[in-house]
Amino acid sequence: MTEPISRSTVVLTAGQKFRLLGRVVPLVGFGLLVAAYLVTINLGFFPPPSLPFYAFIAVVLLFLGYQAFQAIRDILSGVAVVEEDILVSMRHSRASGNALSGKFERLGTFRVPRKVGISAAQRIKYRVTYSPGSKIVWALEKTDPYFRKY
């Protein structure tokens, strides 16, 4: 029989909100570059690009827009979710050399900042504080130091 899920929330700190806001910067930067490029095309400095180029731009904007939307959703909620789960694995993230990727039994895969996850052990039950949209873990606390799932 599975244990009941105990879920609570904590208020995001200003630093956490600022870090989430940093996930919007790539969309704004790329959007400005695309806008500047389209203006130079309209002024006749460059020949118009082909249809695959526009398709590529659209895909990149959709991807960055989705990430920005998730971060803004977390910022506007103003809270991080706190749940207990078992850490299945922790590995270095290929996307960022400064972060880890943690896989939890029930919650799934999250981005874990190095300072949070560097001392985390696998198969241990943790109280996980995370932002659900951005999938970032803010804190890991051992709930039972003697619990170990084999």
C-alpha positions in Angstrom: 0.0 0.0 0.0 1.3 3.4 -0.9 1.7 6.2 1.6 -0.6 9.2 1.4 0.9 12.2 -0.3 1.6 15.1 2.1 1.8 18.3 0.1 2.4 21.8 1.4 3.7 25.0 0.1 6.3 27.6 1.1 6.7 31.2 -0.1 9.3 31.7 -2.8 12.2 34.0 -1.7 13.2 37.0 -3.7 16.3 35.1 -4.9 14.3 32.2 -6.1 11.9 34.5 -8.0 14.9 36.3 -9.6 16.4 33.0 -10.7 13.0 32.0 -12.2 12.9 35.4 -14.0 16.3 34.5 -15.5 14.6 31.8 -17.4 12.6 34.4 -19.3 15.8 36.2 -20.6 16.5 33.8 -23.5 13.1 34.3 -25.0 13.4 38.1 -24.7 16.9 38.1 -26.2 16.1 35.8 -29.0 12.9 37.7 -29.8 14.8 40.9 -30.0 17.4 39.4 -32.3 14.7 38.0 -34.6 12.9 41.4 -34.6 16.1 43.2 -35.5 16.8 40.7 -38.3 13.3 41.1 -39.7 13.7 44.9 -39.7 17.0 44.7 -41.6 15.3 42.4 -44.1 12.5 44.9 -44.6 15.0 47.7 -45.1 16.6 45.6 -47.9 20.0 45.0 -46.2 19.6 41.2 -46.6 17.7 39.0 -49.0 14.6 37.3 -47.5 15.3 33.9 -46.0 13.6 30.7 -47.0 10.6 29.0 -45.4 12.7 26.5 -43.4 14.4 29.4 -41.7 11.1 30.8 -40.6 10.0 27.3 -39.4 13.2 27.1 -37.3 12.6 30.5 -35.8 9.1 29.5 -34.9 10.2 26.2 -33.3 12.8 28.0 -31.2 10.4 30.7 -30.1 7.8 28.1 -29.1 10.4 26.2 -27.1 11.7 29.3 -25.3 8.1 30.6 -24.9 7.1 27.4 -23.2 10.0 27.6 -20.7 9.3 31.3 -20.0 5.6 30.6 -19.5 6.4 27.9 -16.9 8.8 30.2 -15.1 6.3 33.1 -15.1 3.6 30.7 -13.8 5.8 29.7 -10.9 6.6 33.4 -10.1 3.0 34.4 -10.2 2.0 31.6 -7.9 4.5 32.9 -5.4 5.0 29.5 -3.7 7.1 26.4 -4.0 5.6 22.9 -3.4 6.9 20.7 -0.6 6.5 16.9 -0.9 8.3 13.8 0.3 9.8 11.4 -2.3 12.6 9.0 -2.8 15.7 10.1 -4.8 16.2 7.4 -7.4 19.3 8.9 -9.2 21.4 12.1 -9.4 23.6 12.9 -12.4 25.3 15.8 -14.0 23.1 17.7 -16.4 24.3 18.0 -19.9 22.4 21.2 -20.4 24.3 23.1 -17.7 27.6 22.2 -16.1 26.5 24.0 -13.0 23.5 21.9 -12.2 22.5 18.3 -11.6 19.6 16.3 -12.8 17.7 14.4 -10.1 15.1 11.7 -10.7 12.6 11.1 -8.0 10.4 8.0 -7.7 7.0 9.7 -7.9 7.8 13.3 -8.9 9.9 12.6 -11.9 13.0 14.4 -13.1 14.1 17.9 -11.9 16.9 20.3 -12.3 18.9 20.5 -9.0 21.3 23.3 -8.3 24.8 21.9 -7.4 24.7 23.5 -3.9 21.4 21.7 -3.2 22.2 18.3 -4.6 25.9 17.8 -4.1 25.5 15.9 -0.9 22.3 14.0 -1.8 22.4 10.2 -1.6 20.3 7.9 -3.8 17.5 5.7 -2.5 16.9 8.1 0.5 13.6 9.7 1.3 13.7 13.5 1.1 11.4 16.4 1.7 11.6 18.1 -1.7 10.9 21.8 -2.2 10.4 22.6 -5.8 8.7 24.7 -8.4 6.4 22.5 -10.4 6.3 24.4 -13.7 10.0 25.1 -14.0 10.9 21.7 -12.5 13.6 23.2 -10.2 14.4 21.8 -6.8 15.1 24.5 -4.2 15.8 22.3 -1.2 16.3 18.7 -0.2 15.9 17.6 3.4 16.3 14.1 4.6 13.1 13.0 6.4 14.4 9.7 7.9 18.1 9.3 8.1 17.7 5.5 8.5 15.3 5.0 5.6 16.9 3.4 2.6 15.0 1.8 -0.3 16.9 -1.1 -1.8 
